[in-house]
Amino acid sequence: MRRDVPELSRSHEALVLWQRLDATYDEIARALEGAIDRDLTELLGRVSVLEQQLAPLVREIAALRARHEETDPALAAVWCEIDALVASLVDRQPTLVRAAVAARARIAEKLVELNTAKAQLHGYGVHGGRPTAFATRYA
């Protein structure tokens, strides 16, 4: 049975949003790896907006797919493309989580180094109100 044009149009709209989400995940991965200098807050905000835009489309498409009618080949092709993209995003999630954990560990390591350096800097100079004593009078 031939689907109406709006159903195909809405499915294409969903596909474009999934593609944008995929591209944003690429940017997040590169930022976590340190390959690009991006504000993760902006990227995560973009993910949130895309997910909000996708939510009604996902429900709408799920309802269309639940019908037991024959599907227009063009519509089925878009749905297959969406399915492949979603599966790819699901497969990438563990990699993104590992990259985020690694980035967090690098930041924690850097903070320890900075705190150690700060403590060492405070160790130079006057101790307990007394000037630093040198081993020889020529120092």
N, C-alpha and C positions, 0 to 999 in steps of 0.2 A: 504494500500500500504506500502511495506517495505521501510523504510528510508535507506539511505546510512550510512555506518559506520562513515564517518566524521561528519555527523549531530549529531549522538549519542555521539561521542567523544567530539564535541564542547559543547554540552549540559552538559555533565559530567564536562567538564572544568569550565563552568559557575557555576555549582552546587558547586564545590570545592571552587571557589572564594566567593560565597555567604556564605558558611560555615565558611570560614576564616573571612569574614566581621562580621558574627554573633559572632565568638569567640573574635574578637577585640572589639566589642560592650560590651561583657561581661567584658573584662579587663577595659574598660573605666568606666563602671558602678562601678566596684569594686574600681577603683582608686578614683572616685568621692565620694564614700561612705567612703573613707579613709581606706578600708580594705587592700589595697596593696599600696605600695609606688612605683608608676610608673610615668615616665615623660609623661604627656599628649601630649606633642608636638610630641613625637615619635609615640604614638598611633594614633594621628590624622593624622600624615604623612602616617602611614600605611593604614588608611581608604582612604585617597586620592589616594594612589597607587592602592588599590583594586578597587576603583570606576573607575579609568581610565582603568584598565584592563577589568572590567566588561562592560563598555560602548559599545564596538564593539560587544561583545557577546550578549548583550541584544538586540541590533538592529538586529543582525543575527537571533536570536531565534524568535523575534517578526515577522520577515519576514517569517520564516518557519511556524509559527503558523497561520499566516494570510492566508495561502494557504487553499483551501477548499478540501483537499484530506484527505483520511483516514490516520490516524497516526499509526505508528508502536507502539505496546503496550509498548515496552521497552523505547521508546522515550517519550511516553505519561507519563509513570511512573516518568521519570526524571523531566519532566516539572511540574508534580503535586508536586513533592518534592520541586522544586524551588519555585513554587507558595506558598506553605505552609511556607517555610523559609522567603520569602519576606513579607508575611502577618504578620509573627511573628515579623520581624524587624520593620514594620510599627506600630504594636501595642506597641512595646517597646519604640518607640521614645518619647512619652510624659513622660514616666518614666525617661528616660535619661535627658530630658530637666529639669524636676523637680530636679533631683539629681545635675545637673550642677548649677542650681539657688541656691540650698541649700548650695553647696560647695562655691559658690561665696559669699553668705551671711556669712558663717563661716569665710572666709578669711577677709571680710570687718570688721567683729566683732573683729577679732584678730588684725587687723591694728589699729582699734580705741583703743584697749587695749594697744598696743605697743606705740602709740602716746601719750596716757594719761600717761603711765609710763615714757616716755621720758620727757614730760613736768614736771612731778613731780620731776624727777632727776635734771632738770635744776633749780628747785625751791630751792634746798638745796645749802647751801654755801653762798657766798658773794652776797649781794643784793645792787645794785647801788653803788658799790665801798666801802661799809661799811661792816665790819665783822658782822656776825650774833650776835645779842644781846641775852643773856640768862636771864631768870627771876631772877636767883640768882647769886651771885658771886661764888658759889661753883660748878656751872655746867661746 
